[in-house]
């Protein structure tokens, strides 16, 4: 079942990009693995921390394309050395987790520490500009 979006209105012309962003965000929200936190930094940026226990840096990839941050983890040979698990409570599967970034946001760092992948995203402060508009007289 599909829901009609607000942006399907014929009175909202030119909002296709906004609709695409909303669809991307809805798709990303449906993903459940791996769990993550989003923290606000003092400088206005954010830190995204993903629980990636058991992944090494060469098994993780962080990319940004078209204002979408994508974190991917690839696991090959998940049953190492033919180990037979009596209980497997630690997830060790491949994943792709995506986040939609606002205009101007920039990924500045990615650090793997104690099973958490921290991705820092900066929000540059926009420069205040003043534009003088000339006033013309009619006629």
C-alpha positions in Angstrom: 0.0 0.0 0.0 1.4 3.4 -1.0 0.7 6.6 0.7 0.3 9.8 -1.3 2.8 12.4 -0.4 2.1 16.0 0.3 4.5 16.9 -2.5 2.3 15.3 -5.1 0.1 18.3 -5.1 0.0 20.2 -8.5 0.3 23.4 -6.5 3.8 22.5 -5.2 6.0 22.8 -8.3 9.7 22.3 -8.1 9.7 20.3 -4.9 10.8 17.0 -6.5 14.2 17.2 -4.8 12.5 17.6 -1.3 10.3 14.6 -2.0 13.4 12.5 -3.0 15.0 13.5 0.3 12.0 12.5 2.3 11.8 9.1 0.5 15.5 8.5 1.2 15.1 9.4 4.9 12.1 7.1 5.2 14.0 4.2 3.6 17.0 4.8 6.0 14.7 4.9 9.0 13.4 1.4 8.2 16.9 -0.1 8.6 17.5 -1.6 12.0 21.1 -2.9 12.0 23.6 -1.9 13.2 22.2 0.2 16.2 23.5 3.8 16.3 23.5 7.0 18.3 23.4 10.6 17.0 24.9 13.2 19.4 24.9 17.0 19.1 28.4 18.6 19.4 29.0 21.9 21.0 30.2 23.4 17.6 26.8 22.6 16.0 28.0 19.5 14.3 26.9 15.9 15.0 28.6 12.6 15.8 27.1 9.4 14.6 28.2 6.3 16.5 27.5 2.9 15.1 27.9 -0.4 17.0 30.2 -2.4 14.8 31.8 -4.9 17.2 33.9 -7.5 15.3 34.5 -5.4 12.2 38.0 -4.2 11.4 38.7 -0.9 9.6 39.3 -2.7 6.3 35.8 -4.3 6.5 34.1 -0.9 6.9 33.6 1.9 4.3 32.3 5.4 4.8 31.2 7.3 1.7 29.3 10.5 0.9 27.4 10.8 -2.4 24.8 13.3 -3.4 24.2 14.5 0.2 23.8 10.9 1.5 26.2 9.4 4.0 26.6 5.7 3.6 28.3 3.4 6.1 28.8 -0.2 4.9 30.3 -3.2 6.6 31.3 -6.3 4.7 31.8 -9.6 6.4 33.3 -12.5 4.4 33.7 -15.9 5.9 31.4 -15.2 8.8 31.8 -18.7 10.3 35.5 -18.5 10.9 37.5 -21.6 11.2 34.4 -23.7 11.0 33.4 -22.7 14.6 30.1 -24.3 15.8 28.3 -21.7 17.9 26.1 -22.9 20.8 24.6 -19.4 21.0 25.3 -16.5 18.6 24.0 -13.3 20.2 26.6 -10.9 18.6 25.4 -10.0 15.1 28.2 -10.4 12.5 26.4 -9.8 9.2 27.1 -7.3 6.5 25.2 -4.0 6.5 24.5 -0.8 4.8 23.3 2.2 6.9 22.6 5.5 5.3 21.9 9.1 6.5 20.6 12.0 4.5 22.7 15.2 5.1 21.4 18.7 4.9 23.0 21.2 2.5 26.4 22.3 3.6 27.0 19.4 6.1 30.4 17.8 5.7 31.8 14.6 7.0 35.1 15.5 8.7 36.3 12.2 10.3 35.6 8.5 10.9 37.2 6.7 13.9 36.9 3.1 15.0 37.2 2.8 18.7 36.2 0.0 21.1 33.7 -1.5 18.7 32.1 1.8 17.8 32.5 3.6 14.5 32.3 7.4 15.2 31.5 9.6 12.1 31.8 13.3 12.7 29.7 15.6 10.6 30.3 19.4 10.7 27.7 22.0 9.9 29.6 25.1 8.7 28.2 28.4 9.9 26.8 30.2 6.9 28.3 33.6 6.2 26.0 36.5 6.8 25.6 38.5 3.6 23.9 41.8 3.1 22.7 42.6 -0.4 21.8 46.2 -1.3 18.8 46.3 -3.6 18.6 49.4 -5.8 15.3 51.3 -5.8 14.1 52.5 -9.2 11.4 55.0 -9.8 8.4 54.0 -12.0 7.9 55.8 -15.3 
